[in-house]
């Protein structure tokens, strides 16, 4: 193989191949590299390292690592070559290699393999989330809630900000307020940036998705997960003074208490244990965030949730001739009929067909083609208005009800 693909090795005059660490998938490779450089940095007393990346195609990658060491320290570079799951390591230098320096890299590599999957730290993290109530009603979580290893603690002050409205107005919008919630927890990981940060971010997003499905609010991450937020960050989100200071300083209405369902903790446990259910909750959250400005795409998300839940108890069947899934429309209608009143289910029966129009024919049903224009026909009804407040709303109601039925199961 050509080691020099995208990486300059023109200065190399001597090299040594280390024992291959074996097959490593992407996650294992990231962890192995972290432990390898950490061990080598400690051995060579390096202040840091630089990396030059290269590769060709989808599977081949080459990285040359150079540790930042004092000029008096003999520290050759390391070249890592990966082709698929196969990994090769080479110690390289522009001078003749010193056996002692080679051995240090050998020890670092063997130690990294021993650490793989074993060396973990408990890392404390926190994030800030917030939710806007649907239809303008203010809600506030008024107590600390603990579910598994995650704590939700309401922060004392509301956030007031400019929220763009549905009708485009340059520099304008609505004044929105919400009470932020501090989310904190502990995660086992080998590195914050390589490992724990992804896990904490995923938990934060799943929590926002879960809250959006079981409360009358749409939740979002407002401060991304990071190692424990200090007091200055918790109170430092306020925007700078804006032209509408008077509006921003008006006293807020007394918020309603945000009530969580009695099965909130057990529902969270189900999400952590059931990946398919977690996927459905995340998809509901995507649709919830699209309702205002992208209603047709929101319908795709909500019908996806209904389909997913329907398949839990009614596995899809495939045509023996073409292999296509059959009975999807009937399965969808049965699912919504199980959670919606009969007359509402009938009004929502065409949701699956409308979803197909969006996906397969690029049709938009919710008035997206004339954003900012209030359609008020003299005679008849506005199809876009009916779509938003009937088809889309009822499909979302069905998706939420089906999710709730799954989440409340013990």
Order of alpha helices (4+ residues) and beta strands (2+ residues): beta-alpha-beta-beta-beta-beta-alpha-beta-beta-beta-beta-beta-alpha-beta-alpha-alpha-beta-alpha-alpha-alpha-beta-beta-alpha-alpha-alpha-alpha-alpha
